[in-house]
Amino acid sequence: MLVIHGLWLPGAGLALWAEDSTLPARAPRRPGRVPRERPHPFAAGHATLAAALGMPGEPISVLLDLPTRAGSPLDSPELVRATVGEPVRGPVNRAGWRAPALGYAPDDAYALLRAPVPGPVGASLRHLCELADFAADLVVRGRLLPVALEADPGGVPGSAGTGGRTSARRVPAASGAAGAGAAPGVAGSGRRLRVVGADDVATGWAFWRPLLTGTDASWARDLAAALPPAARAAREWRDSGGASGPAEDAWTGRAADIGAAELVAEALDGLVDAAARVALAGNRLHRGMRPVGAVPRWLAALTGPERAFPAEPAALATLREELDAWQCDAAGGAVRATFRLVEPAVDPVAELVEDAVWRVEFGLHPADEPGLVVDAAHIWQRPAPALAARGVEPQETLLAELGRASRLWPEVDAALRTAAPEGMELDAEGAHRFLREGAPVLHAAGFGVLLPSWWRRSSSRLGARLRARSRTAPGAVATTAGKLGLDALVDYRWELALGDQPLTAEELASLADLKSPLVRLRGRWVELDPQRLEAGLKLLRSSGELTVADLLRMGLSGDERAGELPVLDVVADGALGELLAGEAERRLTPADPPPGFAGTLRPYQRRGLAWLAFLQSLGLGGILADDMGLGKTVQLLALLAGDPPEAGPTLLVCPMSLVGNWQREAAKFAPGLRVHVHHGAERARGEGFAAAVQEADLVLTTYSVAARDAFELAGIDWHRVVVDEAQAIKNAATRQAEAVRSLPARHRVAVTGTPVENRLADLWSIMQFANPGLLGPAATFRKRFAEPIERHGDAEVAERLRRITGPFVLRRLKTDPTIITDLPEKLEMEVVCNLTAEQAALYRAVVDDMMAKIESSDGIERRGLVLATMTRLKQVCNHPAQLLHDGSTLDGRSGKLERLDEIVDEALAAGEKALLFTQYAEFGGMLRGHLSARTGREVLLLHGGVGKAERDAMVTRFQSPQGPPLFVLSLKAGGTGLTLTAANHVVHVDRWWNPAVEDQATDRAFRIGQRRRVQVRKFVCAGTVEEKVAAMIADKRSLARSVVGSGEQWVTELSTDTLRDLFTLESGAVVE
C-alpha cells in the first residue's frame, strides 16, 4: 500500500511523494561517514506514484528532512506494513533522504487537492486539501482581489518559475529588429519608424490574491499554526531529467528557513488564483474593450491558464500604482483603524430617553493583534511604541486609515475637518445608521469595530411571540389515536415583546410616538425600527389558523427580514406545547415496554421509548442521538414491538456491518418480530420482494442496496423508516442519501451516536430525512445558520438553531446526572461482526486445507496444526491482509474493521479516548496506520518491541488531556502494569479466550482514577470459530477458568468431528 504525502514547494507548486509498505523498511548500511543525503529506502517511484494518482505530474526528486533512527527513516504514522520487523532502538534524529516526487503547478494542484485522493494520505496532504477547500470558499464568497506584478512569482504554467522575486521580465525584441537604435527607413512609407526594442515592452503577471480579514484572517493563522512538521520537510528539489528549459528551472529550488505562516500564505496565494480561474472559466473580463494597452491585456490574463501579458513599462507601472491605491482600502496594512461606539451617559433609571448624544471614538490596532487598541487621543498626545514597532508613524497612519474609511462610510468626512480627529458625535439616527450600515461595511473591510454588547442580543430588539392552540382538546400528551401531524391546523395569535418581557399596548403607543430608532426602555437601550414597529402593530391585529409545519418554520426559524419582526418564542398547548418546549422526554411519563419486548429497559430508556412514541403520535420524525452504550437499539426494538399488527412493515437501513447485529438483537429482545433481510445478490425482487415484505414486520437492508433498489423500496407503503448510523447520509448530495430521503413513510427515525450538532451540513441532511422541509432549502440553511455559527461563532444563531432542532433530537450523555445513576460502572458487550465475501472465501479455504492435514496427523503435530488453524482463522476474521501478508489496502474488506471505524468515529466525535487491544503485534501496526490515515489523528502503538522509556512516554502522552485519543496495544505488552484511565472505551478487536487476561487488559482503563463509565466491546465474527468459542464459554461459565483459562490449548484436545463443527463457517456469516 501507498501513503501519499504533500509538500508545497515555494516558487514551484505542489509536490507529492509516497511511502510504499512493500519496500524494505531499512536502508542498506554503508561504511564511513553518514552522507548528506541518501535515497529513501521505501519511497515509491515515479511510475508507481503516477499510477496511483491517475494524474501525470512533473517527475522531480525532493530532499526531505525526516526523523531517523538507526540509519533509516521512520515510518509515518499512517503507513501499514504487512509484517512487524525486528524492534529498532536508539535515539531519533533528523537526516536527509532523497525521494522521487511528482510536481504540479497550482492549476493542476488545485484540481488534484479538490478531488478525492486515492488511498491513505499523510497529515501534510490532508492539510493541503484543507487549504484548497479554504481557497474555494474564499472565491465563492468573493474574498479575493486581482493584482498585477512586474515579477513572476514562480510556480505558474508558462513561467520559468525560479521562485525568486526578480525584476521585470522583458519580452525579446520583435523578429527582424535591428537593435535599440534607429531603424532603416521603410520603403514607400514616407516616414522613418523605429523598431520596437527590448526596453519598450515589459511582461506583467496577472494574479488573484486572497483578501484575509476578520475571521478569515484568524482561520488562516489557525491553518498556519496547525501546519504538520512533515509539510516543511523539503530542503531542496530538482528536476529528474524529464524537462528542460523553463520547466526545469521551475522545479529546481531550495527552501530556506521559511516559516509556517509564510509557507501557508504562499500555498493559499497559488490555490486562490487557481480557484478563481476555475470559477471564471469561459468569462472574458475585457469584453467590450479594445485589445490594446495594459488594462485589457491584464484583464484577459486574469482568466485562463496564461498569466503573463505584454505592456509598456510606463503603462504597467501606472496600472500597478492604481491597483495598489484601489486595493489599499480593502487589504489594509500592518495597522488598521478601530471604531468604538460609546453609549450616551444617562441616568440609569431614566426611561424612554431619545435625544441623547452618541459618540464614535477612533483608534488604531495592529492587524495581527486586534485586541491591542490605542485610542486616537493617546496617539495625538504621546508616542505609541506598540504601533511604531510595526514600522508605521501612528499619527500619519491614523489620518490615512480614516481617509480610507471615509470612502466606505462617508460620515467620517466630518471628523477629518479637524487637525487631530479623535472621534465624532452622533444623534440617535446617526448611531443607528452606524450600527446597521457603517459598522458591517467597515468590519468587512478589515477595520476594527467595537459595539455595545446589547446590540447583538435579541432582547435589544422588538420581537413577536406566537401563541398557538391545537384544535384537539387540550391535554399534556396526545395519544396515537389523535395524531397532530405537520399538516394539522392550529389557531394562533401574536404578542409583542422585548426579549422575554411582553410589552403593553400603552408602552407600544409611547414607543411609536418617539419616532427614534434607539431608545432607553426598562433600563436598557433597544432598537426601534419604525418599519418593524409598524409591522408589530399590524401583527397584534391579526390572528387565524396555520399548519403545524408552518407554525414550526415561522415560530422557530428566527428569520429577520427587512421590515418584519423576529419571532422570539412560540407557546402552544397540549402535545404541541410539550414538543416546542424541547423537554418532552423529561415531562413524559416513562413508557412500559410492550408485551412483545423480552427484556428490561433502564429508566432513561423508558423515557426514550415514550419520546419516540410521542413523536409518532404527532406524526413527526426524530433523531435518537444517545451517547454510545446507552442502548439505542433496544429502545427502537421496544418501539417496534409495540406496533399493532395492522401498522405495516418497518424498513431499517444500516451499514452492512450492523445487519447481522440487528438480526440477533431482534431475535433476542423482540422474538415476535418477523424479520426479513433484503441484501445480497440473491435478494428477492419484484413480486417476490413485495410478498416477503407483506410477511415481515421488520425489513433490514443496507445503504448501498437502498440506493440500488430505491425505486422498488419506494413502491412499498412503509409504516416507518429507520436509518441507523445516520451519519451515512450526512452528505445530502450522495445517491444513498437521496434514495433514503425519497422513501415514503408515516414515521421516520434517524439513529446516530455522533453528536449531530458538530457539523451543521450533516445536521441538515439528517433532519431533512426525519422531518423534510423543517430547516428549509440547503442553500438557505447554509447562509442562515451554517456560516454564522461555524465561521463567525454566532452564539445567538446557534441558540436559535438549537431551539428549532431541539424538540426533534434526543441526545443523552453518559455523564448526565439523570443517566449516570442508571448505568453500571462498566458496560461490557459482545459485538458480533459479519464477514465480507473475501473473508468468507479465505476462511473456507483455510478450513478445508487445515482439516485435511489434521485428519492425517496425531500427537504433537496434530496439536500444532490445530493451534495454527485457530491462528489463521482468527487472522482471517481480523482482516485478509493479516493472513496474506501482501501489504494490500485495508478499506472495505473486513467486517470488524468497518465496525471499529464506526466506534472510533463516535468516540472521537464525543471527545473521548479508546484503547484497542489485539493479540497480534502486526495487526496492531495495521490498525495504527489505518486509523491514523482515516482520522487524521495520532495513534499510539505499544508492542513487545517497545523499550521502557518509550513506553512510559507513550503512557504519559496518552494520559494528558491534549494527548493522542487512540492507543493500540498488543495484549501481552499492554495487558498489565499500565494505568490508562484517560480512556473510557476499550475494544478487544480479537479474543485470547482467557477471561482473566482480557479482564486485566480492560482494567488498564477501569481502575482507581477512572471517573467515567467504561464501555468494553469484545469483537467476534458471526458464524465463525470466534462466535462458537464465545458461546461455549458463555454456556459453561463455571468451566471457563479451568478449561479456557490456559488460552487455546484446550482446543487441541477436541475430536476431529468436534473440530470440524467448531471451524466450519455457518450460514448467515456473510451479509453482502
N, C-alpha and C positions, 0 to 999 in steps of 0.2 A: 504494500500500500504506500501511497504518497501522502505526505503532509506538506501543503503548499504555503510558502511564506512570502510576504510582500515587503518591498522597500520603495521609498520614494527617493530617487537619486536627484539631488539638487542640480538644476540646469538641464536635466535629461528627461525624466519621467518615471514611470513605474517599472520596476524590475521584479520578476517572480522567480523564485528558486524553490526547490523541494527536497525533502529528505525521503529516501527510499528505504523502507524497512527490510527489503530483500537483500540489500548490500551489506557488506561486513561493517560491524559497529566499530571496529578497531582499526586505526591507521597503522600501516607497516612501520616497524621500528627501524630507525636509521642511526648509524653510529655518528658520533661527533656532535657539534653544537646544534641546537634546535634552529632550523632555518626561520627566516622572517615569515614565510608563508609556505603552506603545504596544501596539496589537493584534499578537498573534503572527502573522507572515505565513503560516505553514504549519501552524497548529493546526487540527485537524479540528473542524467544527461539531457542535452537539449532535445533530442528526439523523443525521449520518454516524457519530458515535461510538455512539449508541444502536443503530443498525442493526448495527454490527459486534459489539457486546457481546451483543445479544439480550436485554438485561435493562434495563428503564427505570430511570432514576435521576432525582434532582432536578437540573434544569438550573441550573448556577451558573457563575460565572466566577472564575478564580483569577489573582492577580497573582504571576508567577513571577520569581524572581531567577536569570537564566540567563547562561551565558558568551556574550559577544557580540563580534563582530569586524566592523569597518567598518559599523556601524549595523544589523546583522542578527544574530539569534540563530544560534548554530552548530547544525548537525545533531547529534543524538545518535549515538553510535557504531552503534546498531542500525538507523538509517534507511538504506534502499536507494533511491537515485534512479536513474531510467531513463537520465539523461544526466549527464555531468560538466560543471559550469558553469565559467566563467572563474575562474582561481585568484584568491582574495581574500587580500590581505596586510594586515598591520597587527597591533597588539597586541590581545590578548584581555583584555576586562574584563567586568564584570557589569552587567547592565541589567535593568529591569523590563519584562516582557511579559505582557499580559493574554490569557489563553487560556480558551476555553469548556471546561467540565468537567461531569461528571455526579457527583452526590453520593449516597452510600449510607450509611444508618445501619448500626451494627455488625451487626445481624442479617443484613441483605442483603449487607453487605460480607463477612461470614464465608462465606456461601454462594457468593458470586462468587469469592472467593480460593481456595476449595477445589475449584472446578470448573476444567476446562481453559479457559484464556483464549485466544480466537481470535487468530491472527496473531502476529507478533513482539511481544515485550514488552521494556520497558526494565529496567535494573537495579533501579530503585526498586520496580517491581511484582513482580519476582522476589523481592525481599527481603520484601515484604509477604506473598507466598504462603508463604514460609518461616516467617514469624511465625504465619500461620494454621495451618500444619501443627504448629508447636510448641504452639500453643494446644490443638489437638485432642489431641495426645499428653498434655499435662498433664491434660486432662479424663479421658481414658481411664484414666490411672494414679491418678486421684483427688487430684492435687496442686492443690487449689483449696479456697477457704473462702468461705462466704456472709457478706455484710456488710449492714448497714443504715445508710443515710446519711440525714441530715436535709436535705441539699442535693443537687439534681440535678446530676450531673457533666456533663451535656450529651451530645449525640450518641446518644440512645436514642429509639426510637419513642415518640411521645406526649409528648415533653418539649419545652419551649421551647429548651432546649439552648444557652444563651448561652455556655457554655464556662467561665464563672467558677464558683468555689466559693462560691456565695451562701448566704445564710441560708435557714432552712427556709421552704418554700412553704406558704402557708395555703390551705385549701380555702375557696371563697366560702361565705358564710352560706347556710343552707338557705332554700329558697323560702318567702317569707312572713314571714321574720324581721323582728322589729320593732326590732332593734338589739341592742346588748350589754347593755342594762338589762333590768329585769323585764318580762315579757310580760303582757298582759291575761289574766285568768282564762279557763279553758277551760270552756265551758258544760257543766253537768251532771257535771263531773269531781269536784267537791268538793275539789279540790286546786289549788294555784297552781303551774304548771310554767314553768320558764324556757326560752326558745327558745335553741337552740344557736347560739353566736356564732362569729365567725371565729377568735377566740383559743382556742376549745375543741377544735379539730381541726387537726392538722398533717399534712402529706404526707411520708411516708417513702419511701425508694427502696431497693429490694432488688437487690443485685448479687452476682455471683460474682467472686472475685478470685484470681489465681494465687498459689500458695504456692511460692516460689522458695528452695530451699535446696540446698546441696551442688553437684552437677554441673548441676542446673537453673539455679541462680543463675549459675554460670560460663558456661553456654550463653547465658543472657540478656545477660550482659556481652559475650560474643563477638558476638552479634547487634547490639548497640549499637555496638560498635567497627566492625562491617562495614557500618553504615548508609551507603548511597551518598549522595554530596552532593546528587544530584537529588531524594532523598526529603525534603530540607529546603529545597526551593526556594520553597515557598509563603510569600509575605509577608502576603497578606490574601485574603479570599474574600467573595463576596456572592452573594445570590440573583439570578437573571437575569430575574426578573419572573414566574416561574411559580407562586409561592407567596405566601401572606400569613399574618400572624399568627405563631403559634409556629414553624411550619416555616420561615418566612422568617428568624426570629431564629436558628434552629439553623444555618443556612447563611450566617451573616454573622459574620465574626470576623477577628482579626488574630493572626499568630504572632509573639509576642515572641521574644526570643533564647532559644528553647527548645533545650536540649542534646539530643544524640543519645540518651543514656540515658533522659531524661525522655520523649522522643517515643516510643521503643520501649516504655517502660513503659505509656504511655497506650494505645498501639495494642494491646498484649498484654492489658491490662485489658478493653478492649472486645471483643476477639476471644474471650478465655476465657469471658466472660459469655455471648456468643452461642453458643459451642460447648457450654456446659453446658446451655443451654435446648434445643438440638437433641437432646442426649443424654437430657434429661428429658421430651421431648415425650410428652404423654399421661399423665404421672405427676401425682399430687396429693399433695404433701408434707404437706398439712394434713388429709389424710383421717382421719376419726375425731375431729376436734377441733371444738368449737363455733365457728362462723364469726364470732366476735366477739372483740375485743381485738387488740392489736398483733401477737402472735406468730402466730396462724393467718393473719392477713392478710399478714404478711411472708413466711410460708412459701408462701402462694398466689402471691405476686408473684415468687418465685424461679423459677417456670416460666411459660412463655408469653411473649407479647410485651410485656405491660404490667408495667413495673417499679414504678410508683407504688402506694402503698397509704395509706389514711387511718388515723390513730391519734391517741389523745390525746397531747398533748405530753409529759406525765409518763411515760406508758407507753412512748412511743418512746424517750425518754431512758434509761429503765431497760433497755429491750431493747439499746440500743447499748452501755451500760456492761457488761451481762452478756456480750454478744458479744465485746467488747474483752478482758475478763478471760479468757474461754474460749479465744480465739484467740491470746492472747499466748504460750502455751506452744508453739504451732506456728510462728507468724510470727516471734516474737522481735523484738529491737530492733537498734540500731546496734552493740551489743557483746554477744557471746554467751559462755557458759561453755565451757571446754575441760576434757576429762577425759583424763589421760595415765596409762596403766597401766605401772608400773615393776616390772621383774622382781626377785626376791629376790637379795640379794648372797650368792653361794655360791662354794665352791671350784670353779674352772674344770674340774678333773679329777674332781670328785665325780660319782658315778653313782647313779641311782635315788633322787634327792632328792625327798622328798614333803612334809615338814612345814615348808615354808619360808613366810615372810611376804611377801605381795604388797602393793603399795600403789597406790592411785589418787590422783593429785595433781590438785588443782583449779587453774584459771586462767581468764583472760579473753582474748578476741581480738576485734579489730574484724571485723564481718561482711564488710566489703569488703576485708579484708587478713588472711585466715585464717592466714597464715604468721607473723604477729606475735603471739606468745603471751606474756602476762605472768603469771608464777606467782602463786598466791594468797599465798605467803609474802612476796613483794615487795609485793603490794598492801596487806597489813596493816602492813608496816614503814615504807614510804616512798611518796611520791607516784608516780603513773604518768601522766606527761604525755601519752603516746601515746593513753591511753584518755580522759583528761579532755578532750582536744582534740575528741573525738566528742560532747561535751556531756553526759557522764554522770559520776556520782560513783562511782568504781570499787568502793569497799567496799560501798555500798548495792546496786550492780548485781550484785556477786558473790553476795550473800545472796539477792537476788531471783531470780537465774538458778538458783542451787542449789535454791531452793524450787520453781521450775517443773520442774526436772529430777527432783525427788523425786516429782512426780506421775506421771512416766513410769517412773522406776526407784526404787521406794520405799526401797531400801537406802541412798540418800543421806541419809535422815532421821537416821540415827545421827550423821553428821558435823555436822548442823545443831544438835545439842545443845550445841556449843561456841560461844563468842562469836566466835571468829575461825577458822573452819574452813579448813584448808589441804589436807586430803586425808583418806583413810580407809584402814585396813589390812584386808586380806582374807586368808583362808586359800585353799588351792588350789581348793576347791569354789566359794568366792565369786568368785575370779578367773575361774574357768571360766564361771560364770553371767554375769559381766560381759562376757566375750568373746563368748559365744554369744547372750545375750539383751539385756543392758543396752546394750552398745556399738551394736548395729544400731538399736535404738529411739531412742537419743539422737542418733545421726548422722542418721537420717531426719527428726528434728525440727529439725535445723539446728544442733545443738550440735557443737563441735569434739571429735573423738575421735582420740587418738593411741595406736596399738597397736604392740607389738613387731613388727619386720619378719618374724620367723619365722612369725607367726600365719597369714599369707596364703600361705605356701609349702606345697605338698603334702608336702614332706619332713618337716613337723612333725606329720603325722597318719599313723596306721596305715593301710596300704593293702594291696591284694591284687595279686598278679601272676599272670597267666593263662598257663599253658604248654599249647600245643596241638600235636598231631601228626596230620598227614594220614594217611589210610589207604592212600594210594599209597606206593610205595617212595620213601624219602627221596632227594632229589637237589636240585641247585641250581635247576633250572628245569623246569617241567612242559612237556610237548610238546602239540601240538594234539590228539594222539590221546587224551590223558588229561585232559580238561577237569575243572577243580575245580568251578567254578560256585558261586553263592550258596547253592544248596540241598544241596551236598555235605556229608557228615558228617565231623567230625573228633573225635578223642579229646582230652580236656583234664583238667588238674589245677591246683590252686591253690597259691600260696605267699604268705606274708605278709612285708611289708617296711616299712621307714621310708624313704621316698624310693627311692633306688636300692640301699639296703642291706638284704639279706634278714635276717630275724630267726630265730634258732634256737628250737627247742622250749623249751629251758631259759629263754631270755630271755622268751618269751611267758608261761611259767608264773610267772616272777618278777613280770612286769607285772600279771598277773591277781591276784596276792596283794596288791599295793599298794592296790588299790581307791581310787586317786586319779586325778582327771581330768587333772591336769597333773604330769608327772614329768620329771626331767632324765635323759636317756639318751644315751650316747655324746657327751657334751659339748654337748648342746643340749636345749632344752625341747621337749617333744612333748605332744600331746593324746592322752589315752587315754579315749575314750568307752566306758563299760562295755558299752553295747549293741553297739557296733561290735567291741569285743574279743571278746564272746561270738559275734558273727556270724563273726568271723575264725576262731575256733577250730572252728566248725562247717564253714567252708569247707575247712579243712585235711583234714577227714574225708570230703570229697565229691570225686567225680570222675565221669566219664561221657562222653557224646557230645552234640554240638550241631552245628547247621548253620554253614557259613561266614558266612552273613548274621548269624546270632545272635552268633557269635563277634566279628564286626566291631562290631556295635552294642554288645554287652556290654563288649568289651575296649577299645573306643576312645572310647565316648561320655563316659566320666568322670562318669556320674551319681552324685550324692551324695544318696541318700535317707536319711531318718532311720533309724538302726539298721543301715545297710548300709555296707559298706566301698567306698571309691572304688577303681576299677581303675587302677593306676598304670602298668602295662605289659602287653604281650602279646608272647609269644615263641612262634614256630612254626618248624617245619622246612620244608625244601623250598621250593617255589614260593610257598607262603603266607607263609613267613618272609621271603622276599625282598620280597614285597609289603608286609608290615607294617613292615618296616624303613624303607620310604619311599625306598630307594636302589636300586630295581630297575633304573632306567635306567643308573646308573653301574656296577652289578655285572654286568649282562647283557653277553654278547658282542655287539658291533655286528653287525647283520644285513647280509648282502649283498643288494643289490636283486635281485628275481626276474628271470628271463629276459625277461619281458614288459615290463620297465621300460626305456625308451630314454632314459637319462640317467645322470648321475653324482651320487651322494649324498656330501655332505661327512661327515666322521666323526661330528659330533653328530647329523646327520640319520639316519645308520645306527643310532645308538643310539636315536633316537626311533622308528624303524621297529621295532627289537627290542622296545621298550617297548610299542608298540601291539599287536604280535603276542603279547607275553607276557600282556597283559590279556585279549586274545581267547582265548588258550589256557585262561585261568582262567574264562572265561565272564563277565567283568566289563567294565564300561564305563569310559571315561576321558575326561579333559578335556585336550586338547592346546592349551596356552596359551602357546606360544612367543612371544617378542617379535616385533614387526613386522620383516619382512625376513629371517627365519630359515628360510623355506621350508616352512611348514606344508602347503601344497598338495601339493608333491612328495612329502612323507612319506606323506600319505594316498593319493596315486596309487600309490606303491610298494606300500603295503599292499593296495590293491585289485588291482593287477596280479598279486599273488601268490595270489589266491584260486583254488582249484581250480574247474574247470567246474561241478561239481555243488553248489557252495556256495550258489548262489542270487543274486538281484539285491541291489544296494546302493541305498538311497534316500538322496539327498543334498539337504537342504533349505538354501536360502541366500537372501539378498536378491536381488531382481530384477537389481540392478546387477552381480552376480557370475555369473549363469548363463552368459553368453557366455564369460567368462573360464575357467570350469570346462570348457566345451566345448573351447576352444582348448588349454588345458593338458593335458587328457586326450588329445587328438589328438597332441600333441607328445611327451608323456612316456610314455603308455600307449596306443599306437596300436591295440593289440589289443582294447581295451575297446569293447564295443558300448554306445553312449550314446544314451539316449532322453530328450528334453526334454518334460516334462509341464507345459505352460504355454500361455497364450493362449486366446482364445475358441474356437479350432478344435481344442483338445486332445482326445485320444482319451478315450472314456468307456465304461463297461460292459465288454462282451466285447472291444471294440477295445482298451481300455486293458490288460486282462488279457493279451491276445495280445502287445501291444507290450512289456510287462514281461517276458513269457516269453522274448522275443528279445533282451533287454538285460542287460548286466552292471551298468550304472550308470544310474539314473533321476534326472534333475535336475528339481527343482521349487522353487517359491518359498514363503515363509511364508504369503503370502495364499492361494495355491492349496491349500496343505496344510490350512489352516483350512476352506476351502470344500469340499474333496474329502476331508475327514477320514474319512468312512465308507468311501469307495471305497479309499483308501490303506490303511485298517486291515484290509481284506479280503485283502491280499497277505501271503504268508509271506516277510518280508524277512530276508535273511541279516544285514544291517547297516543301521542308520540313522545318518547323519551329519548334524549341524547345523553349518553354517558361519556365522561371525559370531554365535555362540551368545548374545551379549548381546541378540539379538532376542527371546529367550524369558525374559529376566530378570524380567519381570513375570509371576509364576506364574498370575495370575488372568485373563490375556488369553486370548482364544479360540484364537489361534495357538499359544500355549504349551501349553494343554490338549490341543490337537489333536496336536501333535508328541509330547507325552509319552505319548499313548494308542497310538501306533503300535507294533505288535509287532515285535520283532527279537531275534536271538540275540546281537548285539553292538551297542553304542551308543558313538558318539564325538562329543563336542562340541568344536568348534574355535573359538577366540577369541584375539585378540591383546590383549584388555583384561585387566588383572590381575583375576582373579575374586575376590580377597580384598578388593577395595576397598569393595564393598557386599555385606553378608552376605545380604541378601534375594536378590540376584542369584545368589550362590553356591548358595543353597538350591535355587532354581528350576532352575539348570543341572545341579546334581548329582542332582536328582530325576529329570531326564531320563536322565542317564548311568547312575546306579545307584539305581533307585527304592527309597525307604524307608530308605536308608542314614542320612540325617540326621533321620529321624523326621518327624512332622507339622510343618507350618509354624508353628503356634502354639507348639508345644513348642520348636522350634528358636529362635524369636524370643526366648522367655523365657530359655532356657538359654544361648544364645550371643550373639545379636544385641544384646540390651540390655546385658549386662555388658561386651561388647567396645566397642560403638560409643558407649554413653552413659557408661560408667564406666572405660573404658580398662583392663579387667582383663587383664593380661598372661598370667596362668595359664590363663584360659579361652581366650584366643587361641591359646596353645600347644596346648591340648587339641584345639581345632578343627583346627589345622594337622596334628596327629597323625592325626586322623580322615580328613581330606581329602587329606593329602599323598600317600598311595600312589596316588591316582587322578588327580592333577593333575601334568602335566609342563609346567613353565614354565622355559625357559632364556632368559637375557638376553644381549644383545649384549656386555654388559660382563663376563660370566662368564669367568674365566681359561680354562676348558675350551672356550669357544666362540670367544673373540676371535682365537685363533691360526688358526682355520679360516676366518676371514672376510677378504675383501679390504678395503682401506681405504675404497673407495667402491662401494656396491651400486647399480647402475643397472638399472632395469626399465621396460618399457613396459606401461602399464596400459590395457587395452582396455575401453572402456565401451560399453554399449548405449544406443541412443536410446529415448526414450519415444515413444508413438504420436503425441503432439503434435509432437515434434521431427521425426519421420519425415515427417509430413504437410507441415510447413513446408519441410523440406529438398527434397522432391519439387517443391513449388510453386516454390521458388527456381530449381531446375534447369530446369524447364520454361520458366519466364519468361525466364531469362537466356540459355539456349541459343538460343531463338528470336531474341533480339537479336544474339547473337554470330554466328549464321549469316548475318545480313543486314548485317554490318559488316566493315570491314577497317582495316588500318593502326593509327594511334594509338587510334582509337575502339575497335577490337577489343581491343587490349591493355588499355585501361582497363576494358572490360566484363569481361574475363577476371579481372583483379585484383579488381574489385568482386564478382564471383561467388564467388571464393575467400573474400573477407572475409565475405560474407553467410553462406556455408555454414559457415564456422568459428564465426560468431556463433550460428547455429542449434545447432551441436554444443555450444557452451558452455551456452546457455540461451535458450529462446524469447523471454524478456523482453528480452534484449540486442538481438535483431533488431527486436522490435516497439516498443521504447521506450514501453511503456504503463504502466510502474510497477506491474505486477501482482506478485502474490506469487511466491516462488521455489520453495517446498517442493513436492516430488513431481513436478516437470516436467522434470528433467534427469538423465540417467544419470551424467554427470560430477559434478554436484553431490552426488548421493547417494553416489557412491564417495568424493568428497572428505570428506563428513561422516564416513564410517566411518574414514578415515585420520586425520582430525583428532581424533576421539574416542579412538582408540588412542594417539596421540601425547600428548594431554593426560593420559590416564589413567596413562601411564608417566612423567609429569612432564617431558616433553621439548618442544622448540620446533621450529617449522616455518617455512620460507619458501615462499610461494605466488606463483609468477610467472605473469603474464598479459601479453600484448602490448596489451591494451585497458584503458585507464585507467577507462573507465566500468564495465567488468565487474569491475575491481578494487574499485570502490566498492560494487557489488552484493555481492561476496563479503564485504567487510568488514562490511556491515550484517547480512547473513545469518548469518555465523559469530558475530558479537558477540551477536546476539539468541539464537542457538541454544545457545551455550556459556556465556553469562553472563560471558565474559572479554573484556578489552580486546583489540582487533585493530588493529594499526597499518597505515596505508596510505601508500605512497610513490609519487607520480607526478610527472610533469614540472612541475606547477604548485607543488610544494612548494619553498620557499626553503631556502637552505643552512643557516641557523641552525636551522630547524625540522627539517630532515633530519638534522643532526648530533645534535639532541636525541633524535630517534626511535632512531637507532642506539645511542646511549648507554643509553637506557632498555631497549632490546631485549637488549643485551649484559649488563645487570645481572641477577643471579640471580633477583631478585623482579620483573623486568620482564614486559611482556606476552609471552605464549607464541607468538602468531601474527603474522606480518608479511606483508602482501600488497604486492607490488611490481610496478609495470609494468616490462616487460623492458628498455625503453630507459632509464628513470630509475634503476632499481636493479640493472642488469646489470653495472655496472663501478664500481670505486672505493670499494666498501664492504667492511668486514670485519664479518661477521655469524656468527662461529663459535659463538655460543650455540645456533644451530640445528643439529640433525643430521638433519633431514628437509627435502628440497627437492622441491617439486611444481611441474612445468610444466603448468599447467592447460590451456593451449593452446600450439600449436607455431609457431615462427618459421621452421622448416626451414633454419636456418643453424646447423650444429653448433657452430661457433666461438662464436656469440653465446650459445647455450644453455649451452655449457661455461663461458663467462665468468660467466654468472649463477649456475651451480652453484658456481663457485669462491668465491662470497661466503661460503659455509659451509665448503667443502672447501679449506682453505688453512692456512698456518702458524698455529698456535694452536688448531687443532681437535684435540681429544684423544679423540674418539669416531668410530666408523664413521658415514659419511654415507650415507643412503638417498636415492636420486634416483628419482623417478617421473615419467614422461612420459605424459600422458593422450592417447589418441586414441580416436575413436569408431568402432566396428566398422562395416564396410561403407561407410564414407564416404570422402571425399577425404582425410581425415586419415590413415586407415589405409593407403590406397593410396600416398600420397606417402611415408609412413614405410617401406613395403615396398620402394618404388623405391630409396630411399636405402640401405636395408639390403642390397639386392641389388647395388648398384653403389657400394660404399664408395669405390672409387678415384676415382669421378666426383663424389662428394659435395661436396668442397671447391670444385671448379671449376665444377660445374653448379649446385649448390644453394647455394653459398656466397653468392650475391647475394640470398638471401631467396626471394621467389616470382616474380621476373621471368622466370625460365626457363619457367614455365608458359605465359606468353603466346605463346611460340613454337610450342606444340604444335598439331597439326592439329585441325580441328573434331571429327573422329571420335574422335581420342585424348582430346580434352577431354570428349566425351560419356561415353566409357568411364570417365574419371577421376572425373567428377562424379556419375554415376548411382549411386543408392543400391542396394547389393546386398541380396539376401535374407539374412535372419539378423541384420540390423542392429537389429531391434526384438525385444525379448523381453518381451511383455506378453500 
